[in-house]
Amino acid sequence: MAKIVALLLLALFAMSILATTVLATNGKHHHSKKYGPGSLNPSQCLPQCTRRCSKTQYHKPCMFFCQKCCNKCLCVPPGFYGNKSVCPCYNNWKTKEGGPKCP
């Protein structure tokens, strides 16, 4: 009886690890394919930067730097602000003063 219980617990543990791994892999694959580094072609930078900069009052500088960053990184983060961790190149490119270069 003890062997059956131990075997059942081991099987449940293995299934939970497998399910967690599959879910984590699916989440990373879907997210990185749409927004990760190198996910865009240079021709896609203008529409993505237009989306990214659409709600700022500083539209012209936002578009200038967003396109510059997109052409280098081939990535624009989702949303209008933040979410830069999705695009490490976009996130880590800094000005001479150490501030963020990409909007």
C-alpha positions in Angstrom: 0.0 0.0 0.0 2.8 2.4 0.9 4.5 1.7 -2.4 1.4 2.6 -4.4 0.9 5.9 -2.5 4.6 6.8 -3.0 4.3 5.9 -6.7 1.2 8.0 -7.0 2.7 11.0 -5.3 5.8 10.7 -7.6 3.6 10.6 -10.7 1.6 13.6 -9.6 4.9 15.5 -8.9 6.3 14.6 -12.3 3.0 15.7 -14.0 3.0 19.1 -12.2 6.6 19.8 -13.2 5.9 18.8 -16.8 2.7 21.1 -16.9 4.7 24.0 -15.4 7.5 23.6 -17.9 5.0 23.5 -20.9 3.1 26.5 -19.7 6.3 28.5 -19.1 7.7 27.6 -22.5 4.4 28.5 -24.3 4.3 31.9 -22.5 7.9 32.7 -23.4 7.6 31.6 -27.0 4.4 33.5 -27.7 5.6 36.7 -26.0 9.1 36.7 -27.4 7.9 36.0 -31.0 5.7 39.1 -30.9 7.8 41.6 -29.0 11.3 40.2 -28.3 14.6 41.3 -29.7 14.7 41.2 -33.5 11.0 40.6 -33.7 10.5 43.4 -36.2 11.7 44.3 -39.7 13.0 47.8 -40.2 9.8 48.5 -42.3 7.7 47.8 -39.2 9.4 50.5 -37.1 7.3 53.4 -38.2 3.9 51.8 -37.4 5.1 50.4 -34.1 6.6 53.8 -33.0 3.4 55.5 -34.1 1.5 53.2 -31.7 4.1 53.6 -28.9 4.2 57.4 -29.2 0.5 58.0 -29.8 -0.4 59.2 -26.3 2.5 61.4 -25.5 2.5 65.2 -25.6 6.1 65.0 -27.0 5.2 63.2 -30.1 8.0 64.4 -32.4 11.0 63.6 -30.1 9.3 60.3 -29.1 9.0 59.3 -32.8 12.6 60.3 -33.5 14.2 58.3 -30.7 11.7 55.4 -31.0 12.6 54.9 -34.7 16.3 55.3 -33.9 16.0 52.6 -31.2 13.8 50.4 -33.3 16.2 50.5 -36.3 19.0 49.4 -34.0 17.2 46.9 -31.8 14.4 45.7 -34.2 12.1 45.8 -31.2 9.5 48.1 -29.7 7.9 47.3 -26.4 4.2 46.7 -26.1 2.0 49.5 -24.8 2.4 53.2 -24.7 4.8 53.4 -21.7 7.0 51.0 -19.8 7.3 47.3 -20.6 10.9 47.8 -21.7 12.1 44.6 -20.1 10.6 42.8 -23.1 13.3 44.4 -25.4 16.6 44.4 -23.6 18.5 46.4 -26.3 15.8 49.0 -26.2 15.8 49.1 -22.4 19.6 49.2 -22.0 20.6 51.9 -24.5 21.4 54.9 -22.4 22.3 58.6 -23.1 25.7 60.0 -22.1 24.1 61.2 -18.9 22.9 57.7 -18.1 19.2 58.2 -18.8 17.1 56.1 -21.1 17.6 56.8 -24.8 14.5 54.9 -26.0 10.9 56.0 -25.1 
